[in-house]
Amino acid sequence: MTKTLILAVVAVAACRSSSGSTQDDFIQVVPAEREPDVTSTPEGHPLLAQLTDAPEVPAKIFRKHPAHVIVELTINEIEKEIAPGVRYTFWTFGGQVPGKFIRVRQGDIVEVHLKNDPANKLPHNIDLHAVSGPGGGAASTFTAPGHESQFTFRATQPGLYVYHCATAPVPMHVANGMYGMILVEPPGGFPSVAHEYYVMQGEFYTSGKYHDLGLQTFDMEKGIDERPTYVLFDGAEGSLVGDKALKADTGDSIRIFFGNAGPNLDANFHIIGEIFDRVYPEGGSIAQAHVQTTLVPAGGATIVEFRATVPGTYSLVDHALFRAFNKGAVGQLRVEGPTRNDVMSPKTADLAYGGAPIVAPPLRTDGNPVLQMGEGTFTRICAACHLPTGLGVPGQFPPLAHSDYLASAPKDKIIGHLLHGLQGPLVVNGMAYNGQMPMLNFLSDVEIASVLTYARASFGNDLSPVSPDDVARVRGQSASAP
């Protein structure tokens, strides 16, 4: 007889909110009375599993008995955007990265049907980390294009598990997007929450540099050296920002099923401005309370739970921050509702100044990949100093809005500032500055051209664009200078 399954070991002190509910009541878990029966014969007819694309999660399971659950997955090799203006051929479970979210109950018999679309070029299979048995199903599901494989397993252990393709070369199949997650719920499932979301991190190794435009191919050497071009949430840069952001209202309880496909790097999952009330490390049953950042190994997963308290936009990041700001690992959670100044106030003091021009709104970038990329680069690199409005900080960081310096200086000079940095006295719009701008030569020619084009067409500016060839020429002149 095995030990009784204990689902809750950490007691969390309840904090009474103004509405009378406790802050942590949504994450209280009742210990199971006895071991679930995972050997009984499933009742009734087979059930077809509801599968969802990220960030959606299938509905909670309310069954009180095991079932025979059929899971149908179709493999698609598909070309689509990995970043604005950048395309890549993904290998997928179901046409999306990550693959479908699978939700079953402990004790279920799971019948997997793996279908390899006849339009595909390669054989594939599936290794589910929820399977107890050699290869996790990989040998049973090796499937050529135009064929379908089938095998069954019993979901014996509760938890959140990664699945991925395990056809040689395995890292290449994973790095091309062949991964997803399967949740094996304990009997009774998890306590209900307002929102459940599915987010998965993965690395992509492209032949071109970050943000090089056009169709990119897989670079095996970068993969072997563990030098990803992109580190992304849900398979594409911007997949969880803007209109695609996760959404909640103040007071809502939120559960995120987060996975890390790798194939190489650990993930450092963090939401800027939130503290996780509870974290289930590596998707297991024992929880930790009050966690800021949780480490998720390659091929691992975690479950985080928290309550959205203050309205605003929160950033989901890999806190290995160069991945967030320079490789794309950024998402958003948008929380709406009444202000909570008792929890966090807005800025209460600032230095006033006069004479600032009225700034026109930034240029709409819809449908223009160059301006979309420029806006993204400006947001993650430049806005911290020059501000999202382009106004800068008087006496410290010069404005880009209605900038007489930007309008009068030659393009090559402006390009040089980004490549080599800038320090020393400078006068912009009649105000003196004497700060230091760091070198941004790690940005590609395309990125520098796009961010300058964006700045020159936004914030009330109406200046000519900068081309990648312009940047390459200035970069080349610098490299050849004695």
Phi, psi and omega per residue, in radians:
M1 nan 2.204 3.126
T2 -1.412 2.905 3.136
K3 -1.200 2.689 3.106
T4 -1.098 2.364 3.120
L5 -1.270 2.083 3.123
I6 -1.850 2.080 -3.077
L7 -1.653 -0.263 -3.111
A8 -2.357 2.147 3.126
V9 -2.206 -0.224 -3.101
V10 -1.875 2.115 3.097
A11 -1.547 2.234 -3.114
V12 -1.914 2.190 3.136
A13 -1.131 2.364 -3.118
A14 -1.483 2.352 3.093
C15 -1.956 2.031 -3.065
R16 -1.257 2.200 3.122
S17 -1.632 3.042 -3.111
S18 -1.145 -0.418 -3.133
S19 -1.434 -0.145 3.118
G20 1.686 -0.205 3.097
S21 -1.521 2.769 3.133
T22 -1.486 2.623 -3.077
Q23 -1.117 -0.625 -3.005
D24 -1.927 0.251 -3.050
D25 -1.146 -0.441 -3.090
F26 -1.287 -0.202 -3.106
I27 -1.950 0.158 3.069
Q28 -1.276 2.280 -3.088
V29 -2.100 2.306 -3.115
V30 -1.548 2.258 3.114
P31 -1.048 2.507 3.106
A32 -1.174 2.517 3.139
E33 -1.257 -0.619 -3.126
R34 -2.706 2.966 3.109
E35 -1.049 2.382 3.050
P36 -1.193 2.645 3.099
D37 -1.482 1.830 -3.128
V38 -1.763 0.156 -3.135
T39 -1.928 -0.143 -3.080
S40 -1.225 2.714 3.113
T41 -1.286 2.299 3.119
P42 -1.005 2.547 -3.129
E43 -1.600 2.575 2.990
G44 1.267 -2.905 -3.100
H45 -1.416 2.746 3.082
P46 -1.015 2.555 3.138
L47 -1.910 2.430 3.050
L48 -1.520 2.133 -3.077
A49 -1.159 2.399 2.974
Q50 -1.386 2.158 -3.140
L51 -2.007 2.550 -3.118
T52 -2.308 2.709 3.011
D53 -1.592 2.588 3.083
A54 -1.053 2.477 0.135
P55 -1.666 0.268 -3.099
E56 -1.389 2.721 -3.115
V57 -2.237 2.423 3.083
P58 -1.066 2.789 -3.104
A59 -1.100 2.655 3.092
K60 -1.016 2.545 3.126
I61 -1.601 2.198 -3.130
F62 -1.891 0.019 3.137
R63 -1.053 2.502 3.115
K64 -1.797 0.183 -3.105
H65 -2.553 2.747 3.061
P66 -1.133 2.761 3.125
A67 -2.413 2.893 2.994
H68 -1.644 1.912 -2.999
V69 -1.947 2.245 3.121
I70 -1.740 2.209 3.112
V71 -2.012 2.089 3.138
E72 -1.925 2.082 -3.141
L73 -2.146 2.310 3.085
T74 -1.970 2.281 3.135
I75 -1.555 2.258 3.104
N76 -2.255 2.279 2.966
E77 -1.705 2.023 -2.918
I78 -2.448 2.410 3.099
E79 -1.665 2.234 3.073
K80 -2.785 -3.130 -3.055
E81 -1.283 2.386 2.972
I82 -1.793 -0.382 3.053
A83 -2.748 2.853 -3.133
P84 -0.942 2.104 3.123
G85 1.381 0.032 -3.118
V86 -2.065 2.188 -3.105
R87 -2.002 2.714 -3.088
Y88 -2.650 2.590 3.066
T89 -1.597 1.856 -3.132
F90 -1.579 2.561 2.943
W91 -1.856 2.199 -2.895
T92 -2.375 2.730 2.877
F93 -1.696 1.606 3.070
G94 1.749 0.210 3.056
G95 1.534 -0.065 -3.138
Q96 -2.273 2.732 3.012
V97 -2.068 2.129 -0.002
P98 -1.285 3.062 3.116
G99 -1.250 -3.111 -3.073
K100 -1.016 2.501 3.018
F101 -1.466 2.235 -3.127
I102 -1.919 2.302 3.141
R103 -2.227 2.069 3.110
V104 -2.299 3.079 -3.135
R105 -1.916 2.565 3.065
Q106 -0.988 2.300 -3.093
G107 1.714 -0.250 3.141
D108 -1.115 2.530 2.863
I109 -1.546 2.092 -3.074
V110 -1.872 2.085 3.137
E111 -1.803 1.941 -3.055
V112 -1.708 2.203 3.019
H113 -1.944 1.978 -3.137
L114 -1.869 2.064 -3.060
K115 -1.985 2.198 3.119
N116 -1.784 1.918 -3.068
D117 -0.916 2.341 -3.131
P118 -1.085 -0.312 3.105
A119 -1.359 -0.194 -3.126
N120 -1.289 2.875 -3.083
K121 -1.888 -0.270 -2.961
L122 -2.247 2.688 2.969
P123 -1.334 2.661 3.115
H124 -2.523 2.967 3.042
N125 -2.645 -2.937 3.131
I126 -2.496 2.324 3.017
D127 -2.002 1.929 3.122
L128 -1.719 2.110 -3.125
H129 -1.165 -0.183 3.086
A130 -1.433 -0.112 -3.096
V131 -1.551 2.314 3.002
S132 -1.688 1.807 -3.091
G133 2.782 2.665 -3.065
P134 -0.947 2.257 3.059
G135 1.378 -0.107 3.117
G136 1.070 0.389 -3.123
G137 1.789 -0.050 -3.044
A138 -1.101 -0.796 -3.113
A139 -1.149 -0.562 -3.095
S140 -1.363 -0.239 -3.010
T141 -2.119 0.273 3.084
F142 -1.093 2.059 -2.914
T143 -2.319 2.173 3.100
A144 -1.425 2.781 3.073
P145 -0.957 2.376 -3.134
G146 1.449 0.155 -3.132
H147 -2.151 2.890 3.095
E148 -2.317 2.334 3.089
S149 -1.986 2.720 -3.115
Q150 -2.497 2.409 2.977
F151 -2.682 2.901 3.134
T152 -2.206 2.682 3.007
F153 -2.580 2.774 3.053
R154 -1.759 2.288 3.139
A155 -1.408 1.602 -2.997
T156 -1.553 -0.455 -3.033
Q157 -2.090 2.230 3.108
P158 -1.260 2.688 3.095
G159 2.609 3.088 3.086
L160 -1.865 2.120 -2.987
Y161 -2.213 2.588 3.034
V162 -1.486 2.551 2.849
Y163 -2.189 2.702 -3.108
H164 -2.801 2.923 3.030
C165 -1.316 2.477 3.139
A166 -2.217 0.536 3.047
T167 -1.488 2.402 -3.113
A168 -1.165 2.473 -0.161
P169 -1.328 2.074 -2.991
V170 -0.971 -0.829 -3.103
P171 -1.039 -0.566 -3.134
M172 -1.170 -0.726 3.139
H173 -1.135 -0.719 3.113
V174 -1.156 -0.776 -3.090
A175 -1.176 -0.304 3.090
N176 -1.599 0.063 2.996
G177 1.940 0.151 -3.061
M178 -1.559 1.407 3.121
Y179 -2.797 2.835 3.094
G180 -2.974 -2.875 -3.111
M181 -2.390 2.619 3.047
I182 -2.219 2.241 3.110
L183 -1.791 2.172 3.012
V184 -1.838 1.817 -3.081
E185 -1.368 2.498 2.995
P186 -1.239 2.833 3.083
P187 -0.964 2.324 -3.078
G188 1.564 -0.299 3.071
G189 1.162 -2.946 3.106
F190 -1.545 2.689 3.034
P191 -1.014 2.574 -3.118
S192 -1.181 2.513 3.059
V193 -2.312 2.933 -3.133
A194 -1.226 -0.632 -3.081
H195 -2.481 2.389 2.929
E196 -2.116 2.345 -3.119
Y197 -2.283 2.693 -3.095
Y198 -2.074 2.013 -3.139
V199 -2.299 2.367 -3.134
M200 -2.407 2.355 -3.130
Q201 -1.724 2.495 3.076
G202 -2.676 2.792 -3.120
E203 -1.864 2.576 3.096
F204 -2.299 2.364 -3.028
Y205 -2.048 1.657 -3.068
T206 -1.727 2.701 -3.141
S207 -1.142 -0.611 3.118
G208 -1.550 2.998 3.108
K209 -1.316 2.959 3.081
Y210 -0.950 2.147 3.107
H211 1.307 0.156 2.945
D212 -1.071 2.269 -3.030
L213 -1.339 2.888 3.081
G214 1.582 -3.041 -3.120
L215 -1.338 2.179 3.140
Q216 -1.861 2.581 3.104
T217 -1.925 2.872 3.130
F218 -1.260 2.394 3.141
D219 -1.958 1.799 -3.094
M220 -1.120 -0.639 -3.126
E221 -1.098 -0.737 3.075
K222 -1.081 -0.681 3.126
G223 -1.109 -0.778 3.130
I224 -1.112 -0.668 -3.135
D225 -1.432 -0.036 3.128
E226 1.041 0.813 3.122
R227 -2.070 1.328 -3.093
P228 -1.175 2.499 3.028
T229 -1.344 -0.693 -3.136
Y230 -2.240 2.477 2.900
V231 -2.177 2.036 -2.868
L232 -2.296 2.669 2.929
F233 -1.648 2.298 3.027
D234 0.952 0.649 2.844
G235 1.411 -0.028 -3.138
A236 -2.762 2.531 3.060
E237 -1.159 2.268 -3.112
G238 1.475 0.181 -3.099
S239 -1.174 -0.344 -3.102
L240 -2.242 0.594 3.129
V241 -2.213 2.830 3.117
G242 1.109 -2.275 -3.129
D243 -1.159 -0.293 -3.135
K244 -1.654 0.057 -3.104
A245 -1.108 2.664 2.967
L246 -1.121 2.639 -3.033
K247 -2.308 2.555 3.087
A248 -2.796 2.905 3.010
D249 -1.924 2.719 3.126
T250 -1.006 2.417 -3.101
G251 1.593 -0.216 -3.114
D252 -1.236 2.486 2.985
S253 -1.553 2.412 -3.019
I254 -2.304 2.383 3.023
R255 -2.174 2.230 3.099
I256 -2.008 2.178 2.981
F257 -1.596 1.905 -3.025
F258 -2.000 2.245 3.116
G259 -2.144 2.740 3.092
N260 -2.208 1.872 -3.126
A261 -1.286 -0.397 -2.998
G262 1.326 -2.344 0.245
P263 -1.473 -0.043 -3.021
N264 -2.052 -0.788 -2.870
L265 -1.661 2.538 2.903
D266 -1.241 2.651 3.072
A267 -1.850 2.651 -3.111
N268 -2.206 1.388 -2.933
F269 -1.332 2.245 -3.066
H270 -2.596 2.505 2.989
I271 -2.010 2.047 -3.052
I272 -1.188 2.049 -3.131
G273 1.697 0.121 3.092
E274 -2.251 2.631 2.982
I275 -2.083 2.208 -3.128
F276 -1.218 2.174 3.069
D277 -1.110 -0.676 -3.117
R278 -2.595 2.434 3.103
V279 -2.267 2.308 3.013
Y280 -1.767 1.647 -3.057
P281 -1.034 2.395 3.096
E282 0.977 0.432 3.054
G283 1.256 0.296 -3.091
G284 -1.524 -2.849 -3.014
S285 -1.737 -0.241 -3.088
I286 -1.736 2.213 -2.992
A287 -1.821 2.715 2.951
Q288 -1.995 2.606 -3.118
A289 -1.900 2.587 2.997
H290 1.025 1.175 -3.050
V291 -1.994 2.344 -3.138
Q292 -1.548 -0.784 -3.118
T293 -2.446 2.375 -3.108
T294 -2.096 2.362 -3.109
L295 -1.512 2.262 -3.121
V296 -2.183 1.997 -3.098
P297 -1.233 2.805 3.045
A298 -1.044 2.283 -3.079
G299 1.418 0.226 -3.117
G300 -2.090 3.136 -3.085
A301 -2.636 2.925 3.068
T302 -2.622 2.745 3.041
I303 -2.089 2.181 3.113
V304 -2.087 2.530 3.139
E305 -2.323 2.406 3.123
F306 -2.811 2.990 3.130
R307 -2.096 2.264 3.114
A308 -1.333 2.079 -3.030
T309 -1.895 -0.827 -3.048
V310 -1.860 2.301 3.139
P311 -1.180 2.715 3.117
G312 2.458 -3.063 -3.140
T313 -1.834 2.136 -3.135
Y314 -1.863 2.456 -3.141
S315 -1.706 2.270 2.965
L316 -1.595 2.252 -3.088
V317 -2.476 2.760 2.752
D318 -1.482 2.063 -3.019
H319 -1.333 0.081 2.765
A320 -1.356 1.532 -2.674
L321 -1.183 -0.387 3.058
F322 -1.127 -0.484 3.070
R323 -1.185 -0.632 3.141
A324 -1.265 -0.844 -3.002
F325 -1.574 -0.292 -3.060
N326 -2.249 -0.030 3.114
K327 -2.319 -0.061 2.956
G328 1.823 0.023 -3.050
A329 -1.391 1.235 -3.122
V330 -2.412 2.354 2.982
G331 -2.341 3.138 -3.129
Q332 -2.406 2.571 2.939
L333 -2.105 2.091 -3.125
R334 -1.799 2.074 -3.101
V335 -1.940 2.214 3.133
E336 -2.002 2.579 3.114
G337 2.662 -3.076 -3.125
P338 -1.185 2.630 3.133
T339 -1.122 2.706 3.100
R340 -2.302 1.255 -3.126
N341 -1.131 -0.331 3.079
D342 -1.243 -0.350 3.121
V343 -1.700 -0.823 3.058
M344 -2.657 2.182 -3.127
S345 -1.571 2.785 2.952
P346 -1.275 3.108 3.091
K347 -0.994 2.297 -3.082
T348 -1.843 -0.120 3.114
A349 -2.694 2.619 3.087
D350 -2.778 2.837 3.089
L351 -1.540 2.247 -3.130
A352 -1.498 2.631 3.005
Y353 -2.600 2.815 -3.096
G354 -2.011 2.922 3.012
G355 1.474 0.107 -3.135
A356 -1.259 2.399 3.141
P357 -1.263 2.731 3.002
I358 -1.289 2.232 -3.023
V359 -1.696 2.265 3.029
A360 -1.231 2.621 3.130
P361 -1.122 2.697 3.095
P362 -0.997 2.665 3.133
L363 -1.104 2.406 3.048
R364 -1.183 2.333 -3.054
T365 -1.903 0.134 -3.075
D366 -0.985 2.221 3.026
G367 1.383 -0.071 3.122
N368 -1.913 1.794 -3.045
P369 -1.085 -0.554 3.133
V370 -1.162 -0.835 3.131
L371 -1.215 -0.586 3.068
Q372 -1.088 -0.794 3.113
M373 -1.146 -0.719 3.122
G374 -1.083 -0.737 3.111
E375 -1.097 -0.738 3.118
G376 -1.111 -0.745 3.121
T377 -1.156 -0.714 3.108
F378 -1.078 -0.755 -3.096
T379 -1.104 -0.749 -3.047
R380 -1.535 -0.341 -3.069
I381 -1.984 -0.802 -2.898
C382 -1.725 -0.518 -2.987
A383 -1.160 -0.402 -3.133
A384 -1.055 -0.633 -3.139
C385 -1.716 -0.827 -3.061
H386 -1.458 -0.113 3.127
L387 1.256 2.623 -3.139
P388 -1.028 -0.442 3.107
T389 -1.432 -0.183 -3.062
G390 1.402 0.075 -3.080
L391 -1.318 -0.368 -3.054
G392 1.170 -2.945 3.114
V393 -2.142 2.052 -3.051
P394 -0.927 2.262 3.118
G395 1.403 -0.165 -3.104
Q396 -2.104 -0.989 -3.118
F397 -2.197 2.094 -3.023
P398 -1.158 2.627 3.136
P399 -1.323 2.623 2.922
L400 -1.717 -0.357 -3.123
A401 -1.214 2.215 3.140
H402 0.840 0.695 -3.022
S403 -1.353 2.086 3.078
D404 -1.215 -0.506 3.125
Y405 -1.208 -0.777 3.136
L406 -1.105 -0.592 -3.113
A407 -1.330 -0.528 -3.007
S408 -1.761 -0.481 -3.095
A409 -1.263 2.482 3.097
P410 -1.044 2.624 3.126
K411 -0.974 -0.749 -3.096
D412 -1.046 -0.640 -3.139
K413 -1.171 -0.759 3.132
I414 -1.129 -0.748 3.089
I415 -1.032 -0.736 3.128
G416 -1.063 -0.605 3.107
H417 -1.068 -0.705 -3.134
L418 -1.261 -0.659 -3.113
L419 -1.261 -0.662 -2.967
H420 -2.027 -0.051 -3.055
G421 1.405 3.104 -3.100
L422 -2.667 2.309 3.015
Q423 -2.560 2.768 -3.089
G424 1.886 3.046 -3.052
P425 -1.174 2.549 -3.117
L426 -2.678 2.443 3.103
V427 -2.050 2.150 3.124
V428 -2.265 2.216 -3.136
N429 0.895 0.663 3.067
G430 1.424 0.044 -3.139
M431 -1.998 2.409 -3.104
A432 -1.468 2.452 3.081
Y433 -2.311 2.554 3.118
N434 -2.590 0.948 -3.125
G435 -1.781 -2.723 3.138
Q436 -2.456 2.230 3.073
M437 -1.842 2.230 -3.104
P438 -1.264 2.790 3.039
M439 -1.174 2.410 3.083
L440 -2.065 0.546 -3.069
N441 -1.246 -0.089 3.027
F442 -1.298 -0.301 3.058
L443 -1.263 2.553 3.125
S444 -1.284 2.908 3.086
D445 -1.015 -0.673 -3.135
V446 -1.155 -0.739 -3.128
E447 -1.137 -0.791 -3.140
I448 -1.103 -0.758 3.127
A449 -1.091 -0.735 -3.078
S450 -1.225 -0.679 -3.109
V451 -1.262 -0.619 3.072
L452 -1.203 -0.694 3.085
T453 -1.084 -0.724 3.109
Y454 -1.094 -0.823 -3.128
A455 -1.132 -0.629 -3.095
R456 -1.336 -0.243 3.132
A457 -1.945 0.075 -3.075
S458 -2.151 3.063 3.031
F459 1.023 0.592 3.134
G460 1.475 0.029 3.101
N461 -1.538 2.604 3.088
D462 -2.443 1.223 -3.025
L463 -2.026 2.807 -3.072
S464 -1.190 2.660 -3.114
P465 -1.276 2.890 3.041
V466 -1.950 2.358 -3.098
S467 -1.750 2.723 3.024
P468 -1.001 -0.574 3.096
D469 -1.114 -0.663 3.075
D470 -1.024 -0.806 -3.114
V471 -1.154 -0.760 3.138
A472 -1.048 -0.698 3.141
R473 -1.122 -0.801 -3.139
V474 -1.158 -0.692 3.114
R475 -1.102 -0.723 3.135
G476 -1.163 -0.678 3.086
Q477 -1.074 -0.694 3.136
S478 -1.167 -0.687 -3.116
A479 -1.187 -0.548 -3.095
S480 -1.581 -0.128 -3.120
A481 -1.181 2.498 -3.129
P482 -1.185 nan nan
